[in-house]
Amino acid sequence: MEALFTLTLFGSVIWFWISIILFIGFCFISEKTENGVIAFVCLIIFAILYHFLGDVKAILAFLTLINISIYLVSGLIYSAIKTFFAGRELGKDLKGLPTTGGYDSQAYVKSQFIEKLKGNVFRWWFMWPISLINWLLTDLIGDIWSYVYDKIKNFYNYILELGINSIKN
């Protein structure tokens, strides 16, 4: 029972969970808007609140060298995987762009992407659990949905044509 009291903030477990939910919510907003500053500011606010109103020893007990190393190595691996898939998406986008006529739009788009990559890599690295959940729930499910529809779209196009032709007759 004493371990439960270490999870308190403002003297209340309810306020602790409210602050955790807000922090995680702002991390998801940060990931969705691709702006790591939001999550960083929320982390600083949460750390300050917890420092002054919570039990710092309970949090520091989880911050061992092994735990931090596992988290950072996992994030590094995830950011490399995410960068590979972002490169695949960029490659698809670059296919239709011209490279002739005095203006290399492929090089321009690629350079713009590389500028954003630094912020993305660090966000993916340090917020990898949030980023992974967001990636699984948005991009991968959307890709699966598109794949399934590509397999059955001819059937639905046929039904659509039947509906269009029924008006013409």
C-alpha positions in Angstrom: 0.0 0.0 0.0 2.9 2.4 0.7 4.1 2.0 -2.9 0.7 3.4 -4.1 1.3 6.6 -2.2 4.5 7.3 -4.3 2.2 7.7 -7.3 0.7 10.9 -5.9 0.8 14.4 -7.1 -0.8 17.3 -5.2 -1.5 14.6 -2.5 -3.9 12.8 -4.7 -3.7 9.8 -7.0 -6.5 11.4 -9.2 -4.4 14.5 -9.9 -1.4 12.2 -10.7 -3.4 10.3 -13.3 -4.9 13.5 -14.7 -1.4 15.0 -15.2 -0.2 11.7 -16.8 -3.1 11.7 -19.2 -2.6 15.3 -20.1 1.1 14.7 -20.6 0.5 11.7 -22.9 -2.2 13.6 -24.7 0.1 16.5 -25.4 2.7 14.0 -26.6 0.2 12.6 -29.1 -0.6 16.2 -30.2 3.1 16.8 -30.6 3.5 13.7 -32.8 0.4 14.5 -34.9 1.6 18.1 -35.5 5.2 16.9 -36.0 6.4 19.4 -33.4 8.6 18.0 -30.7 8.7 21.3 -28.8 5.2 20.7 -27.5 6.2 17.4 -25.9 9.5 18.9 -24.6 7.6 21.8 -22.9 5.1 19.4 -21.4 7.9 17.2 -20.1 9.5 20.2 -18.4 6.2 21.3 -16.9 5.5 17.8 -15.7 9.0 17.5 -14.2 8.7 20.8 -12.4 5.3 20.0 -11.0 6.4 16.5 -9.9 9.6 17.9 -8.4 7.7 20.4 -6.2 4.5 18.5 -5.6 5.3 14.8 -6.0 7.8 12.2 -4.9 11.0 12.6 -6.9 12.5 9.5 -5.4 9.8 7.3 -6.9 10.6 8.5 -10.4 14.3 8.4 -10.0 14.1 4.8 -9.0 13.0 4.0 -12.5 15.7 6.0 -14.1 18.5 3.5 -14.0 21.3 3.4 -16.5 20.0 0.1 -17.9 16.4 1.4 -18.3 17.6 4.6 -19.9 20.0 2.6 -22.2 17.2 0.2 -23.3 14.9 3.1 -24.0 17.4 5.0 -26.0 18.6 2.0 -28.0 15.0 1.0 -28.8 14.3 4.6 -29.9 17.4 4.6 -32.1 16.3 1.4 -33.8 12.7 2.7 -34.2 13.9 6.0 -35.6 16.1 4.1 -38.2 13.1 2.0 -39.2 10.8 5.0 -39.4 13.4 7.0 -41.5 13.5 4.1 -43.9 9.8 4.1 -44.4 9.7 7.9 -44.6 12.3 7.5 -47.4 10.1 5.1 -49.2 7.2 7.6 -49.0 9.5 10.3 -50.3 10.7 8.1 -53.1 7.1 7.6 -54.2 6.5 11.3 -54.1 9.6 12.0 -56.1 8.8 9.7 -59.0 6.4 12.1 -60.7 8.5 15.2 -60.3 10.5 16.6 -63.2 14.3 16.8 -63.1 14.8 18.8 -66.4 14.2 22.3 -67.7 16.6 24.1 -65.5 14.6 23.3 -62.3 15.2 20.1 -60.4 12.1 19.8 -58.3 13.1 16.4 -57.1 16.3 17.9 -55.5 14.3 20.7 -54.0 11.6 18.4 -52.4 14.4 16.1 -51.2 16.3 19.0 -49.6 13.2 20.3 -47.9 12.5 16.8 -46.5 16.1 16.5 -45.3 15.7 19.8 -43.4 12.7 18.4 -41.6 14.3 15.0 -41.0 16.5 16.3 -38.1 13.4 17.2 -36.0 11.6 14.1 -37.0 14.4 11.8 -36.2 14.8 13.2 -32.7 11.1 13.1 -32.1 10.9 9.5 -33.3 13.9 8.6 -31.2 12.9 10.2 -27.9 9.1 9.7 -28.2 9.2 6.3 -29.9 6.4 4.7 -27.8 4.0 7.5 -28.8 5.2 7.7 -32.3 5.0 4.0 -32.8 1.4 3.9 -31.5 0.5 6.8 -33.8 2.2 5.2 -36.8 0.4 1.9 -36.2 -3.0 3.5 -35.8 -2.7 5.9 -38.7 -0.2 5.0 -41.4 -0.1 1.2 -41.3 -3.8 0.7 -40.8 -4.4 3.1 -43.7 -1.9 1.2 -45.9 -3.6 -2.1 -45.1 -7.0 -0.5 -45.8 -5.7 0.8 -49.2 -4.2 -2.6 -50.0 -7.5 -4.4 -49.3 -9.4 -1.9 -51.3 -7.0 -2.2 -54.3 -7.8 -5.9 -54.3 -11.6 -5.5 -54.4 -12.0 -2.1 -56.2 -12.8 -3.7 -59.6 -15.8 -5.4 -58.0 -17.1 -2.1 -56.6 -16.3 -0.2 -59.9 -18.4 -2.8 -61.7 -21.3 -2.2 -59.3 -20.9 1.5 -59.7 -21.1 1.2 -63.5 -24.2 -1.0 -63.1 -25.8 1.9 -61.1 -24.8 4.5 -63.6 -26.0 2.4 -66.5 -29.4 1.7 -64.8 -30.2 5.4 -65.1 -29.3 5.6 -68.8 -31.8 2.9 -69.7 
